[in-house]
Amino acid sequence: MRDPLIPPLAAVVAGILLGHWLPFSTWESAWPIAAFLILACGAGLRPAKSRPKACSTCILLALVFAGTLDLAMHRPPPAPEIDAGFRETVLLDGCVVEPTVFSPGREQFTLELAWKVRARVSLPLEDDAASLQKLAYGQRVEIEARVRSPHNYNNPGGFDYSAYLARQDIFWTATMPKGSRATVLPGHCGSRFLGLVYALRTAALERLDQLYAGDTYNTGMMEAILIGESSSLVRVWTENFRRTGTFHALVISGVHVTVLAGVLLFLLRMCAVPELIALAMTAAAAWMYALVSGLSAPVVRAAGGFTLFLIARFLFRRTRIMNLLAAVALAYLMWDPAALFDASFQLSFLSVAAIGALAAPLLEPRIAPLARGMRALNDVERDVHLDKHVAQARLELRLVAETLAMWVRLPQRWMEEAVGWIARLALFSLEMAVISTVIQIGLALPMAEYFHRVSFTGLTANLLICPLLEAVVPLGFAAIFMHWRPLGHGLALLAGWMLHLSARIAEWHAGIEPSWRVPDPPVWLAAALAISLILLAALPRRRAAWFPAGTIVLGLFVLLVWHPWPAEAQAHRLELTSIDVGQGDSLLLLFPGGARMLVDGGGILQFGAARKSNLDIGEDVVSPYLWTRGIKTLDVVVATHAHEDHIGGLPAILENFRPKELWVGANPPQPLIELAQKLGVRVLDRRVSPPFDFSEATIEIVSPPEDYSAMKLGNNDSLAFRVTFGARSFLLTGDLERPMEARLLGEGLAGHADVLKVGHHGSKTSSIPPFLDAVMPEVAIVSAGYENSFGHPHPDVIKRLVDRHVAILRTDLDGLVTVSTDGKRLWFDQMAWESGRNVLWYPLQGDLVH
């Protein structure tokens, strides 16, 4: 075989997938390995003709179970526990294993409490610089902090943040009181080698602070690009790179290792260092860079690949990209089999595989030889040693150069050099265009699955931005290590200029990039596209075989992007889903006639924080859930009132789903209205009105009243309405409080509703007993954050609901909750169950079904 390590890799991957779907114990995996190896030995005694095939089949089957064994041996133990209740301040002591990093408004470090048991500690900063405390790797400290376990947003398609931290051995987040300080204990802990590594990392970060003093943009971006430190990175700086599909060039990745290794290898060879010694020194530098950058997975994989390349050169073996890729993947998966399910691992390997298996066969026959043949056009003797089509192209270009030389009256040799350079540049651009296109198609499936994005301007954006940012890497490191002030600052200025230029290019491309987001593809389409790409890579490299297979791949790619299938919904039912957005509200209403309405988009309360959170609830929590339902567009978005925990995510929702209408109540948020008008969304001011038909249901606006006005934003601004279908009705109250509930009672608008979205997250300021007696709900939905600092829902409100025999669904405990009706009966379901917790519910005449 051309690449003999690919079948073993495929077998191990199949074993890991098998072990993930059907968990095997260590013993259940070990005995089939031994059995198949014995069979392989027995097959070696068979006649020579059938011996190789039988042996290889048995070995591959043994490798399948080696994959299940690998996964079983690396299965994480139960998460550790800490004796600390919610809001309880505890005393912690441990070893600082990640030094302090500072970002606007806070400092953060990682504390190891026991072997591979860590907490990520944050300290809100005072305004004065005296409150800063820099902790180094290996210091033993004692702190007072509130500790909590990481909690996911429990929605289908949500990011498993708890598992992400657990893979880094982080099981708690701890918050120190504002203004407090860690007590440094005597003694040293940790590894002296890692202490040296972190000292280098800290020195590099401090040097960047000096080079870009007062320039938060350049400092934050260069720290992320060069060192992988993203604590100072602001999301808005990177949004255009995300939209144009060039974010991979911005974050620290294997490309950085490639560029730095290439520059270092070039310099060493220029200094007459022997090739093998230069390769060894470059590999050592690559591993040191991996350590200094925090052992980020892409850099570790690139350093491992470079090391294997060095070994191959030492053994005088020809390096094949796919074989090398398979070797690195095998080593990485045997070390950490769970990495197979990591988006970074998949994108890293699939991008290289797309280049090696799909782009290279397109480039090698003609374009690559042409590019090599464009050098030294004036050397006629080279023509006889090249392919005939390359020699013909050289002859034609020499004729072009001769003609141009006669026109401009310059030496023909100069024109031949210029024409050759232009030809090489054109062929390089063509190669990059082919590679970029192939990568876009090859990564379309994981990009749609993880990021729901396919960039249409990525082709030209990558051609322009990637070379600029790749040049920033060596320039930035040269500035860090250059201690002669004028030259160091000059290199830093040049790197910063290139960074700003790439940002401008990304901004221009983002301006023309269509807002096209991709819902989750159907399973059959994902499988068909993956299988067709594999078959295309395995086909003989002939046009007759590639053309029909390539056409099929392109057709499936178009289907993936187009997504012509209807959204997932139950026919002729009214559905209300409360999405788990933490401490906030976001409700999805699916109407019997097919209309889709989103009421609020969640958000994060900032309380005057120094900078906005990098987590966008609309983009990162609400949108992924809608995409898992196959929803591409919305008919109506409702902004109940202008508090951040309700509307913070709506700008992303408007951008991603382009609704037809935006409904607002009292004191609507002006920036949101301006964005809606910019996007062509019709804005409707809704007040109390008679019932009106909407998509086979009836909607009645019950608040705010026509005469309502308020000088400042408040919960009673909320747009509240009742939706009725058949004999059943849902009442959505936003954050209405006592005064408005009392007014609804007085005006006869607080009529019965089978399902009540409890006002103000279950606060004691809402859900007064007379209001609940008038509504008489069977099901109450409470949208609140897990262990939120407000104490929502309040025990008094829960007691009122329990006393009235209401079924209580809570997003803080149950995750995403759904209630639906066919106009007669009610069904409800929830995403997560807390151990030992039962939903409080009382069936009424058999009409309430779980």
N, C-alpha and C positions, 0 to 999 in steps of 0.2 A: 504493500500500500504506500501511497505518497505520504500519508500522515498516520503512522501506525498507532499513535496514542489517542486518536479520536474514539475508536470503539471502546477502549477501557474507560475513558471519560464518560461516554454515553451510558455504559453499564453502571458506573458509580452514581451518576445523576439519577438513573432510573431507580437504583436502590434507595437513595435518599428520599425520592418522591414516594416510593412504596412505603418506606418507614414512616413518612409523615402522614400518609393517609391511613395506614394500618400499622400502628405502633408495634414493634417487635421488641422482645426482651433481648438481653445480651446472649443468653443461651439459645433462644430461637433463631438468632442470626448466625451464631458461631457454628452450630452443627451442620447447616447446609453448606457453609464454606468448606469445611473439612470433607464433606461428602463429595462435592463437585471437584475438589482438588484430587481426591482419590480416583474419581472417574476420569479425570484428565490424565493421571498417570497410567490408568488402565488403557485409555485410548491410545497412548503412546505405543502399546504393544500390538495394535491392530495393523493390518496391511498398510504399506506406505501411501497408497493412493488416498485413503480416507482418514489417515492419521492427523494431518494438520487441521482439517475442518472440525473433527471431533474434539481434539484438544482445545482449540481456540473457543469452541462453543462452551465447553465445560468451564474454562477459565473465566469467560465473560459472565457466566451465571454465578460463579463464585464471587466475582467483583460486584454483581448486583447485591448479593447478601453482605458483601463487605461495606457497601453503602448503608444498608440498614443497620449493620453493627456500628459503624462510625456514628450514625445519628443516635443510636441507643446509648453509646458510651458518652456522648456529649450532651445528653438530655439534661437540662438544668435541674438542680435540686429544688425543693420547695423554697419559696422566698423567705428570707429571715424576718423575724418579727421584733418589734421594739416596744417596750413597756411605756407607752406614752399615748395619752388620749388626745382627741382633737382640741386645739387651743391650749394645750398644756405645755408650759415651758419646761424643758428638761436640760440637764447638764450633760454635755457630750465631750469626750476627749478622744483623740486619735491622731493619725499621721496625715499631714498635708501631702497628697499625692499628685495634685495639680495646683500649681501656684496661683496666687491671686491675679485675676484679670479685672480691669476696670472698664466700665461702660457708663454712659450718662445716668446718674442717679443711683448706681449700685456697684458693689464689688462682689466677686464670686470666686469660690475656690472649692476643691473637692477634698473631703475628709474621709480617710479610711478608718472605720471603727474597729474592724477585725479583718482577717484575711479575706480579700475579695468581697467585702461588705462595706459599701461606701454610701456617703450622703453628699449631695450637691448643696453647698451652703451659699446663701445670698444675704447680703447686708445692705439695706437701704442707706444711702449716704446723706450726711448733712451737707449744707451748702458750703461749709468751709473746708479747705484742703487739709486741715489738721485732723479730720476724721478718717483720712485714708490710712489703711494699715496694710503693708505689703508682706505677705507670707510666702516663704520660699518652700520648694520641695524638700521634704525630709524633716520639717519642724514638727514637734509634738505640741499640740495646742489643746486648750479647753475652752468651750464656748457655751453660752446659754442660747437656746433656740427653740422655736416651735417646729415640730417635725410632722410631716405627713407623707403618706405613700403616694406615688404618682397615680393619677386617675385618668383613664381614657374617656374621650367622648364616645359613648356607647351607641354608635350608629353603624348600619351596614356600610362597608367601604371606608370606615374610619381608620386613621393611622394608629397603630398600636404603640403609643408613646411609652407605656410601661415596659413592654418587651424591649423597645429600643434602648431605654436606660439600663434595663437588666443585663443586656449584652455588654454593657460597660461596667457591670457590677455595681450600679447605682440603684439603690432600692428606696431611698427617701430623698425628699427635698427638705431643707431646713432653712428657716428664716430667722436671723438674729434681730433683736430689737434695734430700732434706729438709734444710732449714737453709741451702741455698745462696741466692745473690742474683744478680740480673742486673747486669752491668756497663754503666753508661750511657756511651755514646760521645759525643764532641763532635759538634755539628752537629744540624740539624733535617731531617726528611723528611716526606713526605706533603703534604696540601693544607692551607693556612691556613684556608680556609673550613670544611673538615671538622674542623679543630682547634677552631674556635669552636663548631661543633655538638656535638662530644664534650665540650667544656668545659661547655656548657649541660646536657648529659645527666648528666655527673658531678655538677654542682652540684645538679641535681634529686634525684639519688640520695642525696647527702649531706644534703640538706634533709629527705628522708623519714626518714633515719636519726636526725636530730635530733628530728623530730616524734614518732616512735614509739620513742624510745630505750629499749632493754631489752625491747621487745615484738617478738620475732622473727616472730610470726605476721602482725601488721599490717604490719611492715616488708616482709617477703617478698611478701605478697599485694599490697600497694599498689605496690611496685616492678614487679611483673608486670602489674598492671592498667593503671597509668598510663604506664610507661616501656617495658614489654616486656622487662624484665630478670628472667629466671626462674632465675638461678643460686642464689638463696636459697629457691626454692619447694620445698616438701616434698610428695611425691605424696599423702600421706594427707590433706593439707589440701584437695585438689581432687577426691578420689575421689567424694564425694557429688554434686558438680556434674557429674561425668562420668556417673554412674549415672542422673541425672534429666534429662540432655540439656540442661543449662544451662551447660556449660563454655564455650560460645562467648561468653557474656556476661562471663566471667571473664578470658579472655585478651584481649590487645590486638587490636582488630579495627576494621573500617570503621565499626561502630556508635559507637565512641569518637570518630572524626572527625566523624560526623554530630551527635552530642550537643554536642561542643565548638564546632563550626561554628555550630550553632543558637544556643547561648548567646552566643557572641561576636557573631554577626550581630544578635541581639536587643539587646545592649548598645550596639552601634554605632548602630543605628537609634534607640534611646532617646536617644542623644547627638546626634541630628539629622544624622548622616552620610548623604550621598546614597546611594541604593540601590546603584548600580554601584560606587562607591568602597568601600562596606561589603562588597560581595561580593568585590571584588578583595583587600581586606585579609584577609578571612576565608579566601580561597583560599591566599594567601601563608602565613597562619598554619597552614593544614592541611598545606602542604608542609614547613614548618619542623617541625611535629610529626612528620611522617613521617621526617624526617632524625634528629630527636632520639631517636625510638623505635627507631632502628636500621634504618630502611627496610624494615620488615616488610611482606610482600606485601599483606596485607589493607588496611593503612593507605595504601600507595601507590595501590592501586586506588581506594580511597575518595577520596583527594585528587585523583586524575585525574578521577573522576566529578564531583566538585564543580567542578573547573576547566571541564569541558565544560558543566556547568549554567550557569556564569558566562558562557561564550561564547554559549550559546543565549539567555540573557537580554539580553546586550549586542546581539545581532542581532534582538531582539524575536521570537524563535521560541518556539513552544509546546514545552515539554519533555515528551517521552513516555518513560516509564520503560524500556520495552523497547528503544527506539531508543538511549537514552543508555547502557543496559547493553551493547548490541551495539557501540557506538562505543568504550567503555572496553575491552571484551574484544578488539576488533580491534587497538587500539593496544598492548595488553599482549602479545598473542600475536605481533605482528610484532617486538616488542622481545625477547621470550623465548618462543619456541614450545614449549619443553619444559615450560613452566608448565601446559600443557593436561593433563599427566599428574600434576599435583600435587594432592593431596587438598584443600589449602587453597583453591586456585584454583577447583576444581570446586564445593566447598561454598559459597564466597562467591557465585559467579555463579548457581548453581542456586537458592540461597535467595532472591535478589532476583528471579530469573526466575519462581519459584513465586508470589511475591507479585504481580508485574506481570501474569503470564499466566493465573494461576488464581484467586488470591484477589481481585484487583481486579474481575474480571468478576462475581464473586459479591456483592461489597460495593457496587459503584457504582450498580446500578439502584435499590436501596431503602434499604439500611442507611446508606450515606454521606449521601444527602439527608436522611434522618431525623435523623442526628446533627447536621448543619448547621442543620436547622430547629428544634432544641430550644433555640436561643438566643433570648432576649428574648420569652418566652412572653406577656408582658403587652402586646406590640405587636401589636394585632389587624390593623393595616393591612398587616403583612408577609404575612398569610395569602394575599392575592390574588396575590402574586408567586411563590408556591410551588406545587409539584405538589399535586394534590388529596388524595393519600393523606397527604402531609406536613401539609397544612392541617387535615385531619380529625384527625390525631394531636394536633396542637397544641390544637384545640378540646376534645378529650376530656381532655387533661392539664389544661387550664384549669378544666374542670369538677371534676376530682379536687382541684386546688388550692383551689378555692372551697369544696368540701365539707370539706376538712381545716381550712381557715381558720375555718369555722363551729364545728368540733369543738374546736379548741385555742384559739379566741378570739385569733388573731393576724391582723395585716393580710394581706389576700389577696395583695398584691404580694410580701411575704416568702415566702409559701407557693408562689407561682408560680416564684420564683427557686429555691427549694429543690427543687421537683418537676422543674424543668428541669435542675438540676444532677444530680439522681439519674438522670434519663432519659439524660443525656449520658454519665454514668459507666457505666450499664448497656449502652448502645450501644457505648461504647469497649471494654468487657469482651467484648462479643459479637464486635466486629471483631478484637480480639486473639486470641480463641478460634478464629475462622475462619482467621486468618493462621497461627496456631501449628499448627492441624490440617493446613492445606495444606502448610506447610513440612515437617511430619513426613512426609507422604506423598511430597512432591516430592523429599525428600532420603533417602528410605528406602533406595534402591538404593546410593548411595555410603556411607551410614552402615553398611549391612550389609556392604559390600565392604571398607571400611577399618577400621571399629571393631566390626563384628559386634554392633551394639547398636541396638535400637529402644526408645525410652523410652515407657512407658505413663503415667507421671505428668508427662511433660514439658509437657502442656497447662496445668495449673494452676501447675506450678513456674515455667514461663516467664512466666506472667502476674504472678507475685508477685516473682520474683527479678530479672528483667530491668529493671523500673523502678528497683529499689533500686540495682543495680550501675551503671545509667546515671546515676543521681544522684550516685553516688560519684565519677565521673570529674570533673565540674566542681568539686565540693567539694574533691576532692583537689588539683587544680591551683590552686584559689583558696588553699588552705592553703600550698602551695609558694611562691606568689608574694606572699603576705601577710606582710609583715615586722613588723607590729604584733603582738607576741607573744601577747597574750590572744586576739585574734581568730583568728590563724593556728592556735593550738593548739585553740581551740574548734571551728573547721571540721574540723581533723584528727580530733578526738574524735567529731564527728558522722559523718564519713565512715567511721571505724572502727566505730562502732556499727551503721551501715547494712550494712557488710561482715559483721559478726558476725550480724546479723539474717538476712541472705541465707543465711549458712552454716547457721543453725538451720533455716530453711525447707527448704534442700536436704537436711539431715540427716533431717528429718521425712518428706519425700517419699521419700528413699532407703529409709527403714524400711518403707514400704508398696509400694515398687517391686518387682514380681516379678523374680526372677533369670532373665531370658529373654534368652539370647544367640542370635544368628542365624548359622548356618553360611553359607559362600559359596553364593549361589544358582546354579542351573543356568544355562548360557549362554542357553538359549531363554527362560527366565523373565526374566532381566535385559534381554534385547533386547525382549521383549514389553512389559514395564513401561515401558521408556524410550520405545518407539515410541508406546504408548498415551497417555503423558503429553504427548508432542509433538502428537499428533493432537487431544487434548482441548484443548490451548492454541490450536490452529489452527482449531477448529470455530467456526461462527457462534455468537454469544452468545445462544442461544435455549434455553429449557428442553427443548424436544423433542429437540434435538441433544445437549445436555450430559448429560441423565439417563442414557441407555444407555451413553454413553462413560464417564461417571463411575462407573457400576456396574462396568464392566469393570476400570477402574483400581483400584477398591476390592477387587475379587476377586483381582487379581494381587498387591496389597499384602498381603492376608490370606495368600496362598500363600507370599509371601516370608517373612513372619514365622513362619508355621506350619512350613514346610519339612518336608513329610511324606515325603520321599524317604529311602531307606536310605543309610547311610554307604557310602563307596567302599571296597570290599574284594573280594578275589579269592575266589570260592566254593571251599569245601572245601580251603582252604590254611591253613597256619600261617605267620603273617608276624611277623617281628621287625624293627622299625625303630628305629634309634638316632638320635634327634633331635639336631641340632647345637645344644647349649646352652652352648657354650664350655667352660670348665673345670668340668664337672659331668656328671651322668647324667640322662637321661630316655629311657625305652624304651617303645615302643608295641607291645603284643602283640595281634594279631588272631587269634582262634581259629577253627578250621574250622567250629565250630557257631555262629559269629556273635558270641560274647562279645568284649568289648573291655576290655583291661587296660592301665593305665599304670603303669610301674615308675619311681618317682621323678619329680620335676618340675624338676630343675635348680635353680640358685640362684647367688648371688654371695657369695663369701667376703669378709667385711667386715674381719676382723683388727683389731677395735677402732676402726673408722672413726668419725669424729665424728657422722655421720648415715648412715642407711640409703640405699642407692642408689635413685634414682627409677626405675631399670629393674627391673621385676618379670618375671623369666624366665618364670614361669608364665603371666602375663597377656599379656606382649608377645612371647614366642617360642614357647612350647609350645602355648598355646591357639590362636593363629592357624593353626598347622600342622594341628591337629586339625579346625578349622573348614573348612580347605580340603579335607579328606577327607569333609566332610559329617557329621562326628560331633557329635551334640548331647548325648549322655550316655555315661557309662562304666559298666561293670559293677563293676570292681574298680580301686582305686588302691592301690599298694604303696609304703610308706615303708620303704626298706631299712634305713636308720639315720639318726640325728638330726644329721648334718652338713649345714651350710647349702647346700653345693653339690649336695645330693641332695633336700632337702625344702623349700628356700627358696621354690620356685614352687608347692608343693602347696596352700597356702591358696587361691590363685586358682583352681587346678584343681578343688578341692572346691566352691567357689562357682559356677564356670561350668558344671560337668558333673554335679554331684550324683550321684556313684557310689552303688551299692547297698552296697558294702563297702569298708572300709579295712583292709588287712593291715599289721601291724607286727611287728617282731622284738624284739630285746632293747633295753632302755632307750628305749622309744618317746618321741617328742617330745610332752610333755603339752599344750602349746597347740594342736597339731594335733588331738589326740584330743578336746579340748574343743570345737574348731570342728566336727569331724565329728559329735559328739553333738548339738550345737546344730542342725546341718543335717539330722539324722535319718539319718546314715550309720552303718551297723553296723560296729563296730570289732572285728577278730579278731586275737588274739595267735597268731602262727604260729611253731611250733618244728619240729624234726626230726620227720617223720611218714612213714608208709608212703604209697606213691603213691595218689592218688585221681583219679577222673574229673572233668574240667572241660571242658564245651563241646566234646565229641568228641575231646579230647586228654587226656593224663595229666600231673598235676603231682606232683612229689616234692620236699618241703622237705628240704634237706640241711644247713641252718644257720639260726639258732643251735641248739645242742643244748639239750635240756630242762634240763640242770643248769648251763647257762652263766649267769654273772653277772659284772658288772664294776662297779667303784666309779665310774668316769667314762666318758663317751662315748668310743667308739673305733671304728675301722674294722671290727674283728672282731665288732661288734654286728650286722653286716649280715645281712639276711634273704636267703638264697641258695636257689635252687630250679632244678630241671630240668623242662623241658616236653618231652613226647614225643608225636609224632604219626606213626603208622606205624613205619617203620624209622628215622626221623630224630629227633634230640633237640637241644634248645638248653639250655645251662647259663648262668644269670645269677648272677654271684658278688658283685655289689655292690662293696664295697671290701675284701673279705677279704684278709688278709695271711698271711705265712708260717705263723704258729702255727696258724691255723684251717685253712689248706690242708693242713698236716701232719696235723691231727686228722681231717680228712675222709679222707685217705689211710689212716690207721690204722683208721678205722671202716668202710672199704669204701664210702664215699659218693662218692668221686671217680671214678665210672665214666665210660665213654666218652660224649662229646657231639660231635655234628657241628659245632655252632656254639658258640663260647665268647665270652661277654662278659668281656673281660680285666679282672681285678680291679684296683681302685684306679688306673684311668686309665693303666695300663701302668707303674706305679711299680716300682722295683727291689725294693720290699718285698713284692711279690706275684709270682705266676706262677713258682714255683720249678720247676726241671726235673722232679723226680719227679711233681709235680702235672700238668704238661703231658704227661708220658709216659703217665700214667694216663687223662687225658681224651682225648688224641689228636684234637684238633679238626681239621676241614678248613678252617674259616673262623674267624678271630678278629676281634672288633670292639673297637676302642679308642675310648673317648669321652674326648676331651681338648680343651683350648682351644688355639687357634692361637697359636703362639709363647708358650706359658704360662711363667710364671716358675718352675715346678717342674721343668721339663725333661721332662715327660711327653709321650709314652712314653719310658722309659729305653732307650738303645741296647742294653743287655744283654738286655732283654726282647724287643726286636725281633729280635735275633740268635737268641735261643732259638726264637722262632716260625719264623724263616726256616730255621733248621737242621732243623726238623721239617716243612718243606714246607707251611706253613699260609698260606692266603690272608689277607692283612691288610687290613682296612678301617678307616680312621681318620677320625673326624669333623673333626679339625683340618685335614686335607688334602682329604678327599673330601666334606665337608659331611654332610648327612643320608645314611645308608646303610641299606639294606634287604636282608634275607635272608628268603626264603620257601621253603616246601617243600610238596609234595603227599603227603608221606609216603615218597616214593621219591627224587626228585631235589631238588637245591638250586638256587635262583636267587638272584643277588645283583645289586644296582645301587647307584649312588651319585649324589648330587646334583651334585657339582662334581669336575672333574679339574684337577689342577695340571699346567701345561705340562711335558712331558717325564717325567711320573711314570706308571708303570704299577703297577697293583695286583699285589703278589706273590702268585701263586697257582699251584697245581699240580693239574690235574684228576685225579681218581681214578676210573678206569673210566668216564669220560664222564659222571659224575653231577653235576659242578659246572658250572653254566652261568651266564655273565655276560650 
